[in-house]
Amino acid sequence: MSERNDLLEESGSAARGPVRFLLKVLGSMIALVVLAIVAFNLYLSGRPEAKTVKLVAVIRVPGPFKMGRPFVDYLAISGARLYAGYASRGLVAVLDTTTNQVIATVDGLPRASGVAVVAERNLGFASARGDNTVGAFDLTTHRLLQRIPAGNDPDAIVYDEKLHLVYVGDQEGKTGTLIDPGTRRVVDAIALGGEPEYAQADPESGLIYQNLKDTSEVVVV
């Protein structure tokens, strides 16, 4: 009986040995991580303040409570107003750049992504990926006026000042949708041959340059 107990104690000691070793290794790793975090924060706190670029303000965009990560997508600026597509909250936030304050929101835009401003018509156009529409809203009252059907997954959106057309890239549909801001109707849809990301319109020529992220190309519309 005594020999059996001795054997059990020896086997238990042998089993505990690797466990103790692993716990020591794990403890050492955790200590190293904590020291690295502390050292990094001390390094950041001791750095001199940037002379050319520095944080001015952090602007919180209001919105209804939802589970998940808050997500602001594209931004557009017009005069003293900044428009932010708050994709995870289904709205466009309107910010006053002179005060860095949110002054209004345009609601009812599921997965709002980008905003194009047509100042001469006092209109904004926001792509809503959640229901494949482009929402037209009043720049003064910030009231949503109309939902315009777009292609599949409308993403970034710009205003072509030369041609007086709103252009939105439909990412999943691999198309570009052109909207007349005067009639608020779609005038054409163009097959792009790839997934559009963000376009730019040349104010001189009216040409639209669209990058395709899945084919590594730039197409000219």
C-alpha positions as CSV (number, residue, x, y, z in Angstrom):
1,M,0.0,0.0,0.0
2,S,2.8,2.3,0.9
3,E,4.6,1.6,-2.4
4,R,1.3,2.4,-4.3
5,N,1.0,5.7,-2.5
6,D,4.6,6.5,-3.3
7,L,4.0,5.8,-7.0
8,L,0.9,8.0,-7.0
9,E,2.8,10.9,-5.4
10,E,5.6,10.5,-7.9
11,S,3.1,10.5,-10.9
12,G,1.3,13.5,-9.5
13,S,4.5,15.4,-9.0
14,A,5.5,14.5,-12.6
15,A,2.2,15.8,-13.9
16,R,2.4,19.0,-11.9
17,G,5.9,19.8,-13.2
18,P,4.9,20.8,-16.8
19,V,1.8,22.6,-15.5
20,R,3.9,24.8,-13.2
21,F,6.3,25.4,-16.0
22,L,3.5,26.5,-18.4
23,L,2.1,28.8,-15.7
24,K,5.5,30.4,-15.2
25,V,5.9,31.0,-18.9
26,L,2.3,32.4,-19.2
27,G,3.0,34.7,-16.2
28,S,6.2,35.9,-17.7
29,M,4.5,36.7,-21.0
30,I,1.7,38.6,-19.3
31,A,4.3,40.6,-17.3
32,L,6.2,41.4,-20.5
33,V,3.0,42.6,-22.2
34,V,2.0,44.8,-19.3
35,L,5.6,46.2,-19.2
36,A,5.4,46.9,-22.9
37,I,2.1,48.7,-22.6
38,V,3.4,50.8,-19.7
39,A,6.6,51.6,-21.6
40,F,4.7,52.6,-24.7
41,N,2.4,54.9,-22.8
42,L,5.4,56.5,-21.0
43,Y,7.1,57.0,-24.4
44,L,4.0,58.7,-25.8
45,S,3.5,60.9,-22.8
46,G,7.1,62.1,-23.0
47,R,7.1,63.0,-26.6
48,P,7.1,66.7,-27.5
49,E,3.8,68.1,-28.8
50,A,3.5,68.1,-32.6
51,K,4.3,71.5,-34.1
52,T,2.4,71.1,-37.4
53,V,-0.4,68.5,-36.7
54,K,-2.3,68.2,-33.5
55,L,-5.7,67.0,-32.3
56,V,-8.1,69.9,-32.1
57,A,-11.4,68.2,-31.1
58,V,-13.3,64.9,-31.0
59,I,-16.9,65.2,-32.3
60,R,-19.4,62.7,-31.1
61,V,-22.2,62.0,-33.6
62,P,-25.6,61.4,-31.9
63,G,-27.7,58.5,-33.0
64,P,-30.1,55.8,-31.7
65,F,-28.6,53.1,-29.5
66,K,-27.7,50.0,-31.5
67,M,-25.5,47.0,-30.8
68,G,-22.2,46.9,-32.6
69,R,-19.4,49.3,-33.5
70,P,-20.3,52.9,-34.3
71,F,-19.2,53.6,-37.9
72,V,-18.9,56.9,-39.8
73,D,-18.1,56.3,-43.5
74,Y,-17.5,59.1,-46.0
75,L,-17.4,62.9,-45.4
76,A,-18.3,65.8,-47.6
77,I,-17.7,69.5,-46.9
78,S,-19.6,72.5,-48.2
79,G,-18.9,76.0,-46.8
80,A,-19.0,75.8,-43.1
81,R,-20.9,72.5,-43.1
82,L,-19.5,69.0,-42.9
83,Y,-21.7,66.0,-43.7
84,A,-20.9,62.6,-42.3
85,G,-22.5,59.4,-43.4
86,Y,-23.1,57.5,-40.1
87,A,-23.4,54.1,-41.6
88,S,-24.1,52.1,-38.5
89,R,-26.9,54.4,-37.3
90,G,-28.7,55.1,-40.6
91,L,-28.3,58.8,-40.7
92,V,-26.3,61.7,-42.0
93,A,-24.8,64.1,-39.4
94,V,-24.5,67.8,-40.2
95,L,-21.6,69.5,-38.4
96,D,-20.7,73.2,-38.1
97,T,-17.0,73.4,-38.8
98,T,-16.7,76.7,-36.9
99,T,-17.8,75.2,-33.6
100,N,-17.1,71.5,-34.2
101,Q,-20.6,70.7,-33.1
102,V,-23.3,68.5,-34.6
103,I,-26.2,70.8,-35.5
104,A,-28.6,68.4,-37.2
105,T,-29.1,64.9,-38.4
106,V,-30.9,63.5,-41.5
107,D,-32.6,60.3,-40.5
108,G,-34.1,57.4,-42.4
109,L,-31.0,56.5,-44.5
110,P,-30.2,52.8,-43.8
111,R,-26.4,52.3,-43.8
112,A,-25.8,55.8,-45.0
113,S,-22.5,56.0,-46.7
114,G,-21.6,59.1,-48.7
115,V,-23.0,62.6,-49.3
116,A,-22.9,64.8,-52.4
117,V,-23.9,68.5,-52.0
118,V,-25.7,70.4,-54.7
119,A,-25.5,73.9,-53.2
120,E,-27.2,75.7,-56.1
121,R,-30.3,73.6,-55.5
122,N,-30.0,73.6,-51.7
123,L,-30.0,69.8,-51.8
124,G,-27.9,67.0,-50.4
125,F,-27.8,63.4,-51.8
126,A,-26.9,60.5,-49.5
127,S,-26.3,56.9,-50.6
128,A,-28.1,54.4,-48.4
129,R,-26.7,50.9,-48.8
130,G,-29.3,49.4,-46.6
131,D,-32.1,49.8,-49.1
132,N,-30.2,50.5,-52.4
133,T,-31.5,54.1,-52.6
134,V,-30.1,57.6,-52.7
135,G,-31.9,60.0,-50.3
136,A,-32.4,63.6,-51.3
137,F,-32.6,66.1,-48.4
138,D,-33.0,69.8,-47.9
139,L,-29.8,71.6,-46.8
140,T,-31.8,74.1,-44.7
141,T,-34.4,72.0,-42.9
142,H,-32.3,68.8,-43.1
143,R,-35.6,67.0,-44.0
144,L,-35.4,63.9,-46.2
145,L,-37.4,64.7,-49.3
146,Q,-37.2,61.6,-51.5
147,R,-35.7,58.2,-51.9
148,I,-34.3,57.6,-55.4
149,P,-33.7,53.9,-56.5
150,A,-30.1,53.3,-57.2
151,G,-28.1,50.2,-58.1
152,N,-27.0,47.3,-55.9
153,D,-25.1,48.6,-52.8
154,P,-24.7,52.4,-53.5
155,D,-21.5,53.6,-51.8
156,A,-19.5,56.7,-52.5
157,I,-21.3,59.6,-54.2
158,V,-20.1,62.8,-55.9
159,Y,-21.5,65.8,-57.7
160,D,-20.3,66.5,-61.3
161,E,-20.5,70.3,-61.4
162,K,-19.7,70.5,-65.1
163,L,-22.6,68.2,-66.1
164,H,-24.8,69.0,-63.2
165,L,-25.3,65.3,-62.4
166,V,-25.0,63.3,-59.2
167,Y,-22.9,60.1,-59.6
168,V,-23.0,57.2,-57.2
169,G,-20.9,54.0,-57.4
170,D,-22.9,50.8,-56.8
171,Q,-20.3,48.5,-55.3
172,E,-22.0,45.1,-55.4
173,G,-23.8,46.0,-58.7
174,K,-20.5,47.1,-60.3
175,T,-22.3,50.0,-61.9
176,G,-22.4,53.8,-61.7
177,T,-25.7,55.5,-61.4
178,L,-26.3,59.1,-62.7
179,I,-29.0,61.2,-61.1
180,D,-30.4,64.5,-62.3
181,P,-30.6,66.7,-59.2
182,G,-33.3,68.9,-60.9
183,T,-35.8,66.1,-61.5
184,R,-34.3,63.8,-58.8
185,R,-34.5,60.9,-61.2
186,V,-32.0,58.4,-62.5
187,V,-30.9,59.3,-66.1
188,D,-28.5,56.4,-66.7
189,A,-26.7,53.4,-65.2
190,I,-23.3,52.5,-66.5
191,A,-21.6,49.1,-66.3
192,L,-18.1,49.6,-64.8
193,G,-16.7,46.1,-65.0
194,G,-15.6,46.0,-61.3
195,E,-16.4,47.1,-57.8
196,P,-16.3,50.9,-57.5
197,E,-14.8,52.5,-54.4
198,Y,-14.5,56.3,-54.5
199,A,-14.8,58.6,-57.6
200,Q,-13.7,62.1,-58.4
201,A,-15.3,64.4,-61.0
202,D,-13.1,66.8,-62.9
203,P,-14.9,70.3,-62.7
204,E,-13.2,71.4,-66.0
205,S,-14.0,68.5,-68.3
206,G,-16.9,66.9,-66.5
207,L,-15.2,63.5,-66.7
208,I,-15.6,61.1,-63.7
209,Y,-12.6,59.0,-62.7
210,Q,-13.7,55.8,-60.8
211,N,-11.3,53.3,-59.2
212,L,-12.3,49.7,-59.2
213,K,-10.9,47.9,-56.1
214,D,-11.3,44.3,-57.3
215,T,-9.6,44.8,-60.7
216,S,-7.0,47.5,-59.7
217,E,-8.2,49.8,-62.5
218,V,-9.4,53.3,-63.0
219,V,-12.2,53.8,-65.4
220,V,-13.2,57.1,-67.0
221,V,-16.9,57.9,-67.2
